[in-house]
Every structure is written in structure tokens, then in C-alpha cells.
Amino acid sequence: MGRGAGNKMCSASSSEEQPIQHLEITRPDDWHHHFRDGDALRATVPFAARTFGRAIAMPNLQPPVTTAALAVAYRERLLAARPEGSTLEPLMTLYLKDDTTREEIIAAKESGIVIACKLYPKGATTNSHGGVSDVENIHGVLDEMEAQGLLLLVHGESTGNVDIFHRERTF
């Protein structure tokens, strides 16, 4: 027997594994969602709730979500904007900065709601002016993320003297 969609067992007609003939995704996840905040949030959350079961909330707000306390407050705003009966689960992330501390990573894990941290190269995209200027500045934080089991999400664009259309390729 093999595993099919949703971890349901699929039986094979012989002792050999048979290719899955049917795959049903009942409620997909969105692994990169910009809910934003304020009026935009009140529009984006119901839109996402119609389709997705879970969505990773990007932290590059103004101001960015840089602490566990800010992540908790943002999650509360997201949950409050869900339509009645919605089960959309926002998965929270922190915005990494040059001065993010190991203690903040520990607090993020202990919050029970932060699953990842997002690395935005400084100046690479919307609201990334406070992002990481050099990965050397966050080595200790990356070590702590690994120890705490938090995921690293990377916005892959080079900055500096790079043609805007080649920023991802040169990253």
C-alpha cells in the first residue's frame, strides 16, 4: 500500500507499487502571501480564505514584523479579518534585520505561532530598506534558528549595480 493525497492509503492491485491515478488536494496552502495591513488586509484575508487552508504571512509590512510580539499582534489582525466560518490559518514569520538577536528567535519559537524568518537583502524589494545588509551580521541568529527549528525563507535578489531584470539570476 502506498500513501496518496492527504495521507490516505491507496491500495495496489499487486505486490508492486502502482502509480497514483488520482490526487485530490482539498485545501491547498499558500507558501508566500502578502496580506499587508489596514484596508488591504481586510481585502486580502477574505480572498485567501476562500481558497487556502494555511498561508505564510510575509512580514515586510511598514513597520516590519520583527519581534514575536509584533507577530502575535499581526496574527490577531489577520484572524479578525477572516470571514465568518473561515478556518484559514496564518503561518507567521519574522523579518530579519542586522540587529535581530538570538533572544528574539527564542521568543519567536516560544510564541508557538512563528514558523519561519524571512531574509530580505537590504533594498531588494518592497519595504526591505531595513533588511539584512550582510549575511555575516546574522550568523548567530541563523544558528539559533536552526537550534529552534525555525525555517529560513529567502528573498533571492541581488542589490547594487545589477540590472533590475537580472537581480534574481545573479543572487
PLY file of the C-alpha trace (Angstrom):
ply
format ascii 1.0
element vertex 171
property float x
property float y
property float z
element edge 170
property int vertex1
property int vertex2
end_header
0.00 0.00 0.00
1.22 3.49 -0.83
0.36 6.89 0.51
-1.87 9.13 -1.58
-3.25 12.63 -1.19
-3.98 13.68 2.36
-2.04 10.65 3.66
-4.90 8.34 2.69
-3.81 4.81 1.91
-4.07 3.76 -1.71
-4.16 0.03 -2.32
-2.16 -1.57 -5.08
-3.58 -4.46 -7.07
-0.32 -6.40 -6.86
2.70 -6.62 -4.60
4.37 -3.82 -6.60
3.60 -0.14 -6.03
1.22 1.25 -8.61
1.36 4.89 -9.75
-1.27 7.07 -8.13
-4.10 7.52 -10.60
-5.97 10.20 -8.68
-4.74 13.04 -6.50
-7.14 15.33 -4.70
-5.96 18.49 -2.99
-8.86 19.50 -0.83
-7.46 22.73 0.63
-4.12 23.98 -0.72
-1.64 26.11 1.19
-0.11 29.38 0.04
3.58 29.47 0.90
4.06 33.19 0.15
1.20 35.56 0.89
1.32 39.35 1.20
-1.72 40.15 3.32
-0.36 43.64 4.02
-2.16 45.64 6.72
-5.02 48.09 7.23
-7.53 48.35 4.37
-5.51 45.97 2.19
-5.60 43.30 4.90
-9.38 43.48 5.06
-9.46 42.67 1.34
-6.65 40.09 1.09
-7.64 37.89 4.03
-11.16 37.03 2.75
-9.68 36.43 -0.72
-7.10 33.99 0.67
-9.66 32.36 2.99
-11.82 31.33 0.01
-9.04 29.14 -1.37
-6.36 28.32 1.17
-6.23 26.37 4.40
-2.96 27.94 5.52
-0.86 30.84 4.28
2.62 32.01 5.19
2.26 35.69 6.06
5.11 37.78 4.65
6.49 40.15 7.32
7.58 43.11 5.15
4.94 45.49 6.45
5.51 49.11 7.36
6.82 48.77 10.05
8.01 45.19 9.53
7.14 42.24 11.79
10.48 41.95 13.62
9.50 40.53 17.03
7.37 37.74 18.41
5.07 40.34 19.99
4.54 42.03 16.60
3.87 38.62 15.01
1.24 37.84 17.66
-0.46 41.22 17.10
-0.37 40.82 13.30
-1.83 37.31 13.56
-4.68 38.67 15.70
-5.45 41.26 12.98
-5.38 38.52 10.33
-7.70 36.27 12.33
-10.09 39.15 12.99
-10.33 39.81 9.24
-11.31 36.22 8.36
-14.85 35.79 7.10
-17.26 34.07 9.48
-16.72 30.32 9.44
-13.27 30.57 7.85
-10.54 28.22 9.04
-7.66 29.99 7.28
-4.55 29.58 9.45
-1.96 32.34 9.03
1.57 31.00 9.49
3.70 33.76 10.94
7.20 34.89 10.05
9.70 37.40 11.38
11.59 39.92 9.25
15.32 39.50 9.82
17.46 42.59 10.35
21.16 43.09 11.01
20.35 43.59 14.70
17.94 40.66 15.19
19.01 38.80 18.34
19.17 35.16 19.36
16.81 36.05 22.21
14.20 37.25 19.71
14.49 33.96 17.80
13.92 32.04 21.04
10.91 34.25 21.84
9.57 33.66 18.33
9.74 29.90 18.80
8.23 30.12 22.28
5.31 32.17 20.91
4.03 28.99 19.28
2.92 30.85 16.14
6.13 31.84 14.34
7.30 29.11 11.96
9.99 30.95 9.99
12.11 34.04 9.50
12.41 35.90 6.21
15.72 37.22 4.94
15.29 40.25 2.71
18.54 41.65 1.31
18.57 45.32 2.24
16.96 47.35 -0.54
15.96 44.37 -2.70
12.17 44.69 -2.66
9.13 46.41 -1.13
9.80 47.54 2.45
13.23 45.89 2.53
15.18 49.03 3.43
15.66 47.59 6.94
16.67 44.15 5.70
19.97 42.35 6.11
22.94 44.25 4.67
25.38 41.33 5.02
24.59 37.75 5.98
27.73 37.79 8.16
25.74 40.05 10.53
23.21 37.31 11.32
25.29 34.13 11.61
24.44 33.76 15.30
20.76 34.28 14.55
20.86 31.65 11.80
22.49 29.22 14.24
19.73 29.92 16.77
17.03 29.46 14.13
18.48 26.04 13.35
18.58 25.16 17.05
14.96 26.26 17.49
13.74 24.53 14.32
12.60 27.72 12.59
12.66 27.81 8.80
14.71 30.32 6.80
12.83 31.93 3.91
15.00 33.92 1.50
14.02 36.70 -0.89
16.53 35.88 -3.61
17.57 39.12 -5.31
20.91 40.83 -5.60
21.17 44.53 -4.94
23.71 47.10 -6.00
24.94 47.59 -9.54
22.77 44.86 -11.09
20.22 45.28 -13.88
16.76 45.02 -12.28
15.86 42.22 -14.71
18.90 40.16 -13.64
18.63 40.54 -9.85
17.26 37.05 -9.22
19.67 35.35 -11.62
22.72 37.00 -10.03
21.61 36.29 -6.46
0 1
1 2
2 3
3 4
4 5
5 6
6 7
7 8
8 9
9 10
10 11
11 12
12 13
13 14
14 15
15 16
16 17
17 18
18 19
19 20
20 21
21 22
22 23
23 24
24 25
25 26
26 27
27 28
28 29
29 30
30 31
31 32
32 33
33 34
34 35
35 36
36 37
37 38
38 39
39 40
40 41
41 42
42 43
43 44
44 45
45 46
46 47
47 48
48 49
49 50
50 51
51 52
52 53
53 54
54 55
55 56
56 57
57 58
58 59
59 60
60 61
61 62
62 63
63 64
64 65
65 66
66 67
67 68
68 69
69 70
70 71
71 72
72 73
73 74
74 75
75 76
76 77
77 78
78 79
79 80
80 81
81 82
82 83
83 84
84 85
85 86
86 87
87 88
88 89
89 90
90 91
91 92
92 93
93 94
94 95
95 96
96 97
97 98
98 99
99 100
100 101
101 102
102 103
103 104
104 105
105 106
106 107
107 108
108 109
109 110
110 111
111 112
112 113
113 114
114 115
115 116
116 117
117 118
118 119
119 120
120 121
121 122
122 123
123 124
124 125
125 126
126 127
127 128
128 129
129 130
130 131
131 132
132 133
133 134
134 135
135 136
136 137
137 138
138 139
139 140
140 141
141 142
142 143
143 144
144 145
145 146
146 147
147 148
148 149
149 150
150 151
151 152
152 153
153 154
154 155
155 156
156 157
157 158
158 159
159 160
160 161
161 162
162 163
163 164
164 165
165 166
166 167
167 168
168 169
169 170
